[in-house]
Amino acid sequence: MRGIPRGRSRAVILVVGSLVVLLVILLAVGVAFSGGSSDDAARGPRGTRPPPSTRPAGEPPPDPNTTVSVFAPLEMRQVLDQLTVPFVEANPGLAVEPLLGTSADLLERVQTGQESGVYIDDQAFVQRLGGRRAQGEPVPFGENPLMLVVQRGNPKQIQGLSVFGAHPPTVSAVCSEEVPCGVLGREVLEAAGVVAVPDLVGVDGRELVAQVASGRVDAALLFRSDIHFRFRKTRVIAEMGVVVEYQLVRFGTGAAAEQFAEFLQSDEAQLVLKRRGFIPL
């Protein structure tokens, strides 16, 4: 069988190689214009997470004797995931339905009558309920200190809160006032005499600490539990001397809510809080 002449074979190889390179470039451009991976697409524009989890409109609440619906702030996401597993394993037939959101959103849900078995949030928001339909008094659940965090190595040499003022040569971030870390952050800045003009405001502390870890944001005021998520790539400059004090309220009268509320106050549950950067009881 006659082979391809040497000169022609080299030409064929070059053409094939060029086509492969062109295909790779086209695929890369396609990914860039489609917004990246499917995970990025799920997060929405600028890497923001999807809207807070809600029960579909018109869908009836689950059976309170077998499922406990838990209203909790966004920073409790991982904690609830880790608490659900041992609880369900120890209580076959019971399930946990986490419904996360901003504190303002959670408060509105409860006030407008949406069913909740257990409600966890900053005591300032819990107290606004005035004991409405609660099964007993609120009980302490844990604490979360507010901290000034920068990228590991502190490349901009940030030392204080002036970074959150107007027009410094840095990029700063704070939480929205819809969530406790935003409320406390603004209180800290006001007490320090800093007129807050942050470059970025968000409702999810984990998203903001990811921006700090990547270097897109130079400094942020965030909870320790959120910083714990990226502790290897960030550095805490100072503790702000304020904490959010979480409280737990049981609204559900079913067996699932009662058992889960008791479990959340157990040593096992408090250990999970500690491992995730919260201060246990």
C-alpha positions as CSV (number, residue, x, y, z in Angstrom):
1,M,0.0,0.0,0.0
2,R,1.4,3.3,-1.0
3,G,2.0,5.8,1.8
4,I,1.5,9.5,1.8
5,P,4.6,11.4,0.7
6,R,6.6,12.8,3.6
7,G,6.0,16.5,2.7
8,R,2.3,15.9,2.2
9,S,2.0,14.0,5.5
10,R,3.5,17.0,7.3
11,A,1.0,19.3,5.7
12,V,-1.9,17.0,6.7
13,I,-0.6,16.9,10.3
14,L,-0.4,20.7,10.4
15,V,-4.0,21.0,9.1
16,V,-5.4,18.5,11.6
17,G,-3.5,20.2,14.4
18,S,-4.9,23.6,13.4
19,L,-8.4,22.2,13.3
20,V,-8.0,20.8,16.8
21,V,-6.7,24.1,18.2
22,L,-9.6,25.9,16.5
23,L,-12.1,23.5,18.0
24,V,-10.6,24.1,21.5
25,I,-10.8,27.8,21.1
26,L,-14.4,27.7,19.9
27,L,-15.4,25.5,22.8
28,A,-13.7,27.9,25.3
29,V,-15.5,30.9,23.7
30,G,-18.8,29.0,23.9
31,V,-18.3,28.3,27.6
32,A,-17.4,31.9,28.3
33,F,-20.5,33.3,26.6
34,S,-22.8,30.7,28.2
35,G,-21.6,31.9,31.7
36,G,-19.2,29.0,32.5
37,S,-20.1,25.7,34.1
38,S,-23.6,24.5,34.9
39,D,-22.9,25.3,38.5
40,D,-22.1,28.9,37.6
41,A,-25.3,29.1,35.6
42,A,-27.2,27.9,38.5
43,R,-25.7,30.6,40.7
44,G,-26.9,33.3,38.3
45,P,-25.2,36.6,37.3
46,R,-21.9,37.5,38.9
47,G,-21.7,34.2,40.8
48,T,-24.6,35.1,43.1
49,R,-26.6,32.2,44.6
50,P,-30.1,31.4,43.6
51,P,-32.9,33.1,45.6
52,P,-33.5,31.9,49.2
53,S,-35.2,28.5,49.3
54,T,-39.0,28.7,49.5
55,R,-41.9,26.3,49.4
56,P,-43.6,26.5,46.0
57,A,-46.7,28.7,46.0
58,G,-49.9,26.8,46.7
59,E,-48.0,23.7,47.9
60,P,-49.4,22.6,51.3
61,P,-47.0,22.3,54.2
62,P,-45.7,18.8,55.0
63,D,-47.1,16.7,57.7
64,P,-45.8,18.2,61.0
65,N,-45.6,14.8,62.6
66,T,-43.1,13.5,60.1
67,T,-41.4,16.7,58.7
68,V,-40.1,19.8,60.5
69,S,-39.8,23.0,58.4
70,V,-36.8,25.1,59.6
71,F,-36.6,28.8,58.9
72,A,-33.0,29.9,59.3
73,P,-30.6,32.6,58.0
74,L,-28.3,32.0,55.1
75,E,-25.2,31.6,57.3
76,M,-26.8,28.5,58.8
77,R,-26.8,26.6,55.5
78,Q,-23.9,24.2,56.2
79,V,-24.7,23.8,59.8
80,L,-28.3,22.7,59.0
81,D,-27.0,20.3,56.4
82,Q,-24.7,18.7,58.9
83,L,-27.3,18.6,61.7
84,T,-30.0,17.1,59.5
85,V,-28.0,13.9,58.8
86,P,-27.6,12.6,62.4
87,F,-31.1,13.7,63.4
88,V,-32.7,11.7,60.5
89,E,-30.5,8.7,61.2
90,A,-31.5,8.7,64.8
91,N,-35.2,9.3,64.0
92,P,-36.2,7.0,61.1
93,G,-39.4,8.3,59.5
94,L,-38.7,12.0,60.3
95,A,-37.4,14.6,57.8
96,V,-36.1,18.1,57.9
97,E,-37.1,20.8,55.4
98,P,-34.6,23.8,55.5
99,L,-36.1,27.1,54.3
100,L,-33.3,29.7,54.2
101,G,-33.4,33.4,53.6
102,T,-32.5,36.8,54.8
103,S,-33.6,37.7,58.3
104,A,-36.1,40.3,56.9
105,D,-37.6,37.6,54.6
106,L,-37.8,35.0,57.3
107,L,-39.5,37.4,59.7
108,E,-42.1,38.4,57.0
109,R,-42.8,34.7,56.3
110,V,-43.6,34.0,59.9
111,Q,-45.6,37.2,60.4
112,T,-47.8,36.4,57.3
113,G,-48.6,33.0,58.6
114,Q,-46.3,30.7,56.6
115,E,-45.9,27.4,58.5
116,S,-42.6,26.9,60.3
117,G,-41.8,24.2,62.7
118,V,-38.6,25.8,64.1
119,Y,-37.4,29.3,63.6
120,I,-33.7,30.3,64.1
121,D,-32.4,33.8,63.8
122,D,-30.7,36.8,65.5
123,Q,-32.6,37.6,68.8
124,A,-33.3,41.1,67.5
125,F,-35.5,39.7,64.7
126,V,-36.9,36.9,66.9
127,Q,-38.1,39.5,69.5
128,R,-40.1,41.3,66.8
129,L,-42.5,38.3,66.7
130,G,-43.7,39.1,70.2
131,G,-44.2,35.4,70.9
132,R,-46.8,35.1,68.2
133,R,-48.0,31.5,68.0
134,A,-44.7,30.3,69.6
135,Q,-44.6,27.1,71.6
136,G,-42.8,28.4,74.6
137,E,-40.1,31.1,75.0
138,P,-37.1,31.6,72.7
139,V,-34.0,29.7,73.8
140,P,-30.3,30.6,73.1
141,F,-28.8,28.6,70.2
142,G,-25.3,30.1,69.7
143,E,-23.3,33.2,68.8
144,N,-21.4,34.5,65.8
145,P,-18.7,37.3,66.2
146,L,-18.2,40.0,63.5
147,M,-14.7,40.3,62.2
148,L,-12.6,42.4,59.8
149,V,-11.2,40.1,57.2
150,V,-8.7,40.5,54.4
151,Q,-7.0,38.3,51.9
152,R,-4.2,36.1,53.4
153,G,-0.9,38.1,53.5
154,N,-2.9,41.4,53.7
155,P,-1.5,42.7,50.3
156,K,-3.1,46.1,50.7
157,Q,-1.7,46.4,54.3
158,I,-5.2,47.3,55.7
159,Q,-5.2,48.1,59.4
160,G,-8.5,49.7,60.3
161,L,-12.1,50.5,59.3
162,S,-11.2,53.5,57.1
163,V,-11.2,51.1,54.2
164,F,-15.0,51.2,54.3
165,G,-15.1,55.0,53.9
166,A,-15.4,57.1,50.7
167,H,-12.9,56.7,47.9
168,P,-10.0,54.8,49.5
169,P,-7.7,53.0,47.0
170,T,-9.2,49.7,48.0
171,V,-12.3,47.6,47.5
172,S,-14.5,47.0,50.5
173,A,-17.6,44.9,51.1
174,V,-20.3,44.6,53.8
175,C,-23.5,42.6,54.2
176,S,-26.9,44.1,53.4
177,E,-29.0,45.4,56.3
178,E,-31.5,42.6,55.5
179,V,-29.2,40.2,57.4
180,P,-27.6,40.4,60.9
181,C,-24.0,40.9,59.8
182,G,-25.1,44.0,57.8
183,V,-26.9,45.4,60.8
184,L,-24.0,44.9,63.1
185,G,-21.4,46.0,60.5
186,R,-23.1,49.4,60.1
187,E,-23.4,49.8,63.9
188,V,-19.6,49.2,64.2
189,L,-18.8,51.7,61.4
190,E,-21.1,54.3,62.9
191,A,-19.5,53.9,66.3
192,A,-16.1,54.3,64.7
193,G,-17.1,57.5,63.0
194,V,-16.8,56.0,59.5
195,V,-19.4,57.0,56.9
196,A,-20.0,53.7,55.2
197,V,-19.5,53.8,51.4
198,P,-18.7,50.1,50.6
199,D,-18.0,49.0,47.0
200,L,-20.0,45.8,47.4
201,V,-23.0,44.9,49.4
202,G,-24.4,41.3,49.6
203,V,-26.8,39.2,51.6
204,D,-24.6,36.0,51.6
205,G,-21.5,36.2,53.7
206,R,-20.0,33.1,52.0
207,E,-20.2,34.8,48.6
208,L,-18.4,37.9,50.1
209,V,-15.6,36.0,51.8
210,A,-15.0,34.2,48.5
211,Q,-14.5,37.6,46.9
212,V,-12.0,38.4,49.6
213,A,-10.1,35.1,49.2
214,S,-9.8,35.7,45.5
215,G,-8.5,39.2,45.9
216,R,-11.4,40.9,44.2
217,V,-12.4,42.5,47.5
218,D,-9.7,43.9,49.8
219,A,-11.6,43.9,53.1
220,A,-15.0,42.9,54.5
221,L,-16.9,42.9,57.7
222,L,-18.2,39.3,58.1
223,F,-19.2,36.7,60.6
224,R,-16.6,34.2,61.8
225,S,-18.7,31.3,60.5
226,D,-18.5,32.7,56.9
227,I,-14.8,33.4,57.2
228,H,-14.3,29.8,58.4
229,F,-15.5,28.7,55.0
230,R,-12.3,30.3,53.4
231,F,-10.0,30.4,56.4
232,R,-6.9,29.1,54.5
233,K,-7.0,32.0,52.0
234,T,-8.0,34.9,54.4
235,R,-6.7,36.6,57.5
236,V,-8.7,38.2,60.3
237,I,-7.3,41.6,61.1
238,A,-9.5,42.3,64.2
239,E,-12.6,41.2,66.0
240,M,-15.2,43.9,66.2
241,G,-16.3,43.2,69.7
242,V,-19.9,42.5,68.7
243,V,-21.7,39.2,68.2
244,V,-25.1,38.1,66.9
245,E,-26.9,36.0,69.5
246,Y,-29.1,33.4,67.8
247,Q,-32.3,32.2,69.3
248,L,-34.5,29.2,68.6
249,V,-38.2,29.3,68.6
250,R,-40.6,26.3,68.1
251,F,-43.8,27.1,66.3
252,G,-44.8,23.6,65.2
253,T,-46.9,21.4,67.5
254,G,-46.0,18.2,65.7
255,A,-43.6,15.6,67.0
256,A,-41.0,16.4,64.4
257,A,-40.6,20.0,65.4
258,E,-40.5,19.1,69.1
259,Q,-37.8,16.5,68.7
260,F,-35.7,18.6,66.3
261,A,-35.8,21.6,68.7
262,E,-34.6,19.3,71.5
263,F,-31.8,17.9,69.3
264,L,-30.6,21.4,68.4
265,Q,-29.8,22.1,72.1
266,S,-27.9,18.8,72.5
267,D,-24.1,18.5,72.9
268,E,-23.9,16.9,69.5
269,A,-25.6,19.8,67.8
270,Q,-23.5,22.4,69.7
271,L,-20.3,20.6,68.6
272,V,-21.4,21.0,64.9
273,L,-21.8,24.7,65.5
274,K,-18.3,25.0,67.0
275,R,-16.8,23.1,64.0
276,R,-18.4,25.6,61.6
277,G,-17.1,28.7,63.3
278,F,-20.0,29.6,65.6
279,I,-19.7,30.0,69.4
280,P,-21.7,27.3,71.0
281,L,-23.8,27.7,74.2
